[in-house]
């Protein structure tokens, strides 16, 4: 069976206020064309279809167009909700849409209810595990303490139990939206840390033939059978070096991967990061190749130059982001607060603050209180995303 694996469309998202809707529409066309020309048997979309819980109308219209084109193609499609989606909204009408061959899996309780497709070698069961926010699903899965590994392990126990009850030789594919240990993150994924831990071990998914992951925006291989497709478009400058693609997976008669091919996605405009003093950036001949790219420029001038954006856009008309990082000694009192905090997470910053105020760091009980407070804020954010009020990324 030939499977086209994609994820993290983030329909409705912009790049530094530049609309990506046309590029997203071009990607949908590319997806449909690839499915048709490469004789794909199933398309899987591993979450973050939308960029926000309440997407703009144009994004909803594009999603509607994608569903119609995939249904007209006659290629079964399995989709799950991600941490950016509102599972309830994305899942509206799932029962009706199911009849058209578009299978939306957004309810955690249905994770062991697969979409079963058949080829010449028998059945393939596609299990859709929507994003499992630990605080919201721990009761459903009967885990005592909310954590990503615990809820995913419980969900996978259900998957393996269902698979064991099926006919011998039934192959299996799991769609999941999670941060799996060994994956490389970028700046454009929303933090899903719970209890100080964001990632889960790949061993959670043992026992299935292929795991189609979403959440991380870089295409990557965690294991031969565990892969991220990555997002089809770059949504931050940390993705400037990414090769945006989809996975074309051939699943053999015994569940083996007989082929795994990366299918490149259309690039609306390349991204580039440039760094240096303003005059050097404007004069450097080696940067000519970036003149039509979307640019993030980091200026290292000790003193902020006059009208830097206006001067930059004379050479780089598509400059979107301007960062100031003056070359100064670390002990310089003018080194920015943001620079001093770079690379430190919320928990570390809070613990440092306690140390600064009190003269001694927090003990283990106090660390737990801080950690639980951050987890509660993140859980509240997820609840709000499923409500009417949008929260900032």
C-alpha positions in Angstrom: 0.0 0.0 0.0 1.3 3.4 -1.0 0.8 6.1 1.7 1.4 9.9 1.3 2.3 11.3 4.8 2.0 15.0 5.5 1.3 17.2 8.5 1.3 20.7 10.0 -0.4 22.6 7.2 -1.2 25.5 9.6 -3.8 26.9 7.2 -4.2 30.6 8.0 -0.8 31.2 9.3 1.4 34.1 8.1 5.1 34.6 8.1 6.0 37.9 9.9 2.6 39.3 8.7 3.1 38.1 5.1 0.0 35.9 4.2 0.9 32.4 3.3 -2.5 31.5 2.0 -1.5 31.5 -1.7 1.5 29.3 -0.9 -0.8 27.0 1.1 -3.2 26.7 -1.8 -0.3 25.9 -4.1 0.7 23.1 -1.7 -2.8 21.6 -1.6 -2.7 21.5 -5.4 0.7 19.8 -5.3 -0.6 17.3 -2.8 -3.6 16.4 -4.9 -1.4 16.1 -8.1 1.1 13.9 -6.3 -1.6 11.6 -5.0 -2.9 11.2 -8.5 0.3 10.9 -10.4 2.0 8.6 -7.9 -1.0 6.3 -7.6 -1.3 6.9 -3.8 -3.6 4.5 -1.9 -4.0 6.7 1.2 -3.2 10.2 2.4 -2.5 10.8 6.1 -2.4 14.2 7.7 -0.9 14.1 11.2 -2.4 17.2 12.8 -2.2 21.0 12.9 -4.5 21.3 9.8 -5.2 24.9 11.0 -3.0 27.3 12.8 -5.5 28.4 15.4 -8.5 27.1 17.1 -10.8 29.6 15.4 -9.3 29.9 11.9 -10.0 32.8 9.5 -12.7 32.2 6.9 -10.2 32.0 4.0 -8.4 29.2 5.8 -11.7 27.3 6.3 -12.5 27.8 2.6 -9.1 26.4 1.6 -9.6 23.4 3.8 -13.0 22.8 2.3 -11.5 23.0 -1.1 -8.8 20.4 -0.1 -11.5 18.0 1.2 -13.5 18.2 -2.0 -10.4 17.7 -4.2 -9.2 14.7 -2.2 -12.7 13.2 -2.2 -13.1 13.7 -6.0 -9.7 12.0 -6.4 -11.1 8.9 -4.7 -8.0 8.5 -2.5 -9.0 7.8 1.2 -7.6 10.4 3.6 -7.1 10.1 7.3 -6.6 13.2 9.4 -6.1 13.9 13.1 -6.3 17.1 15.1 -3.1 18.7 16.4 -2.3 21.0 19.3 -3.1 24.1 17.2 -6.5 22.8 16.1 -9.7 22.8 17.9 -10.5 19.1 18.0 -14.3 19.8 18.4 -14.4 22.2 15.5 -12.3 20.2 13.1 -14.3 17.1 13.9 -17.7 18.7 13.2 -19.4 16.6 10.5 -16.9 13.8 10.7 -19.5 11.1 10.4 -20.9 12.6 7.1 -17.4 13.4 5.7 -16.4 9.8 6.5 -18.8 8.6 3.7 -16.8 10.6 1.2 -13.6 8.8 2.1 -12.2 11.6 4.4 -11.7 10.2 7.9 -11.3 12.8 10.6 -10.1 11.5 14.0 -10.3 14.1 16.7 -11.8 12.3 19.7 -9.3 10.6 22.0 -11.9 8.0 23.0 -11.8 6.7 19.4 -8.1 6.1 19.1 -8.5 2.3 18.9 -11.2 2.6 16.2 -9.2 2.4 13.0 -9.9 3.2 9.4 -9.4 -0.1 7.7 -8.3 0.0 4.0 -7.6 -3.1 1.9 -5.2 -3.8 -0.9 -4.1 -7.0 -2.7 -2.3 -8.2 0.4 -5.1 -7.7 2.9 -6.1 -5.1 5.5 -4.2 -2.0 6.7 -5.6 -0.5 9.9 -5.0 3.3 10.3 -5.2 4.4 13.9 -5.6 8.2 14.4 -4.3 9.5 17.7 -5.3 13.2 17.9 -3.1 15.5 20.0 -3.5 14.2 23.6 -3.3 17.1 26.0 -2.4 15.2 29.2 -4.5 17.3 31.7 -7.6 16.9 29.5 -7.4 13.2 28.7 -5.8 11.6 31.7 -9.3 10.5 33.0 -10.2 9.0 29.7 -7.1 6.9 29.7 -7.0 6.2 33.5 -3.6 7.6 34.2 -2.9 9.0 37.7 -0.5 11.8 36.8 -0.9 13.7 33.6 2.1 13.4 31.3 2.6 13.0 27.5 4.3 9.6 27.8 1.6 8.2 30.2 -1.4 9.2 28.0 0.3 8.1 24.7 1.3 4.8 26.2 -2.2 4.2 27.4 -3.6 5.1 23.9 -1.1 2.8 22.3 -2.1 0.0 24.6 -5.6 0.3 23.3 -4.3 0.3 19.7 -2.2 -2.8 20.2 -5.2 -4.6 21.9 -7.4 -3.8 18.9 -4.7 -4.9 16.5 -4.2 -8.2 18.3 -7.9 -9.0 17.9 -7.8 -8.5 14.2 -7.0 -11.1 11.5 -3.4 -12.3 11.3 -1.4 -10.3 8.9 -3.3 -7.1 9.4 -0.8 -4.3 8.9 -0.9 -1.1 11.0 -0.3 2.6 10.6 -0.5 5.1 13.5 -1.0 8.8 13.1 0.2 10.8 16.1 0.9 14.4 17.0 3.6 14.6 19.6 7.2 15.5 20.3 9.2 12.3 20.1 12.6 12.0 21.7 15.3 12.5 19.1 13.4 15.0 17.0 14.8 18.4 16.3 12.4 21.3 17.1 12.2 24.8 15.4 10.9 28.1 16.7 7.5 27.8 15.2 6.1 24.9 17.2 4.0 25.7 20.3 5.4 24.5 23.6 3.7 21.4 24.8 5.8 20.8 27.9 4.1 19.1 30.9 5.8 18.4 34.2 9.1 19.7 32.7 8.9 17.1 29.9 7.8 17.7 26.3 9.0 14.6 24.6 8.1 10.9 24.6 10.3 8.0 23.7 9.8 6.4 20.3 9.4 3.0 22.1 5.8 4.1 23.0 4.9 3.2 19.4 6.4 -0.3 19.3 4.3 -3.0 17.6 3.0 -1.1 14.6 4.3 -1.0 11.1 4.5 2.7 10.4 4.1 5.8 12.6 3.2 9.0 10.8 4.1 11.8 13.1 3.2 15.5 13.2 4.1 18.5 15.4 7.8 19.1 14.5 8.2 21.2 11.4 11.4 19.6 10.1 11.2 16.3 8.1 13.1 13.7 10.0 13.6 10.0 10.6 13.3 9.0 14.3 13.5 5.3 13.3 12.9 3.4 10.1 9.2 3.1 10.9 8.8 6.4 12.8 9.0 9.6 10.8 8.0 13.2 10.8 6.9 14.7 7.5 7.4 18.2 8.7 5.4 21.2 7.6 5.0 21.8 3.9 6.1 25.5 4.3 8.5 27.3 6.5 6.8 29.2 9.2 9.8 30.7 11.0 13.4 31.7 10.1 14.6 28.8 12.2 13.4 26.7 9.3 15.5 28.5 6.7 17.6 25.4 6.1 14.7 22.9 6.0 13.9 20.9 2.9 10.1 20.9 2.9 8.6 17.7 1.8 6.2 14.8 2.2 6.9 11.1 2.8 5.8 8.7 0.1 5.8 5.3 1.9 5.3 1.9 0.3 4.1 -0.6 2.9 4.8 -4.2 1.8 2.7 -7.3 2.2 4.2 -8.2 5.6 4.2 -4.6 6.9 7.8 -3.9 5.8 8.8 -0.5 4.3 9.7 -1.4 0.8 10.3 2.3 -0.1 10.4 5.7 1.6 10.8 8.7 -0.7 10.7 12.4 0.1 8.5 14.4 -2.2 9.6 18.1 -2.3 6.9 20.8 -1.7 6.7 24.0 -3.7 8.8 26.8 -2.2 7.1 30.2 -2.6 10.3 32.1 -1.7 13.5 30.9 0.0 14.3 32.1 3.5 17.8 33.4 4.5 19.4 34.6 7.7 22.1 37.2 7.4 24.3 38.6 10.2 26.8 41.4 10.4 27.3 45.1 10.6 24.8 47.0 8.4 27.4 48.4 6.0 29.0 44.9 5.5 25.6 43.4 4.7 24.9 46.0 2.1 28.3 45.6 0.4 29.0 41.8 0.7 28.9 40.3 -2.8 28.4 36.8 -1.4 24.9 37.8 -0.3 23.7 38.5 -3.8 22.1 35.1 -3.9 19.8 36.2 -1.1 18.6 39.4 -2.6 15.1 38.0 -3.6 14.7 35.8 -0.4 12.7 36.5 2.7 15.3 37.9 5.0 16.0 37.9 8.7 18.8 40.3 9.3 20.8 40.4 12.6 22.8 43.6 13.0 25.9 43.5 15.1 26.8 47.2 15.0 27.8 48.3 18.5 25.6 51.4 18.0 22.2 51.0 16.3 22.5 52.6 12.8 20.0 55.1 11.4 17.1 53.8 9.4 18.4 50.2 9.2 15.2 48.7 7.7 14.9 51.3 5.0 18.6 50.8 4.0 18.3 47.0 4.1 15.3 46.8 1.9 17.1 48.8 -0.8 19.2 45.7 -1.4 16.9 43.0 0.2 13.4 44.1 -0.7 11.8 41.2 1.1 13.4 41.7 4.5 10.8 40.7 7.1 12.7 40.6 10.4 15.3 42.9 11.9 17.2 41.8 15.0 19.8 43.8 17.0 22.6 41.8 18.6 25.5 44.2 19.1 29.0 42.8 19.4 29.7 43.5 23.1 31.6 41.7 25.8 29.3 39.5 28.0 30.1 41.6 31.1 29.0 44.8 29.3 26.1 46.2 31.3 24.3 47.1 28.1 23.9 43.4 27.1 20.1 43.0 26.8 17.9 41.2 29.2 16.5 39.0 26.4 20.0 38.0 25.4 20.9 37.0 29.0 17.7 34.8 29.1 18.4 33.2 25.7 18.1 29.4 25.8 16.5 29.3 29.2 13.0 27.8 29.7 10.3 29.2 31.9 11.1 26.9 34.8 14.8 27.9 34.8 13.9 31.6 34.7 11.5 31.2 37.6 14.0 29.3 39.7 16.7 31.9 39.0 14.3 34.6 40.1 13.7 32.8 43.4 17.5 32.5 43.9 18.0 36.2 43.1 15.3 37.4 45.5 15.9 35.0 48.4 19.6 34.2 48.1 19.0 30.5 47.8 17.4 28.4 45.1 14.0 26.5 45.5 14.0 23.1 47.0 12.4 20.1 45.3 8.9 20.8 46.7 9.1 24.4 45.5 10.3 23.3 42.1 7.3 21.0 41.9 5.0 23.9 42.8 6.5 26.0 40.0 6.3 23.2 37.5 2.6 22.5 38.3 1.9 26.2 38.0 3.4 26.3 34.5 1.5 23.1 33.5 -1.8 24.6 34.8 -1.3 27.7 32.6 -0.6 25.6 29.6 -3.7 23.5 30.2 -5.8 26.6 30.6 -4.4 27.8 27.3 -5.6 24.6 25.6 -9.0 25.0 27.1 -9.3 28.6 25.8 -8.2 27.5 22.3 -11.3 25.3 22.2 -13.4 28.3 23.3 -14.2 31.5 21.5 -11.2 33.5 22.7 -8.0 33.1 20.8 -4.7 33.2 22.7 -1.4 34.5 21.5 1.3 32.0 20.3 
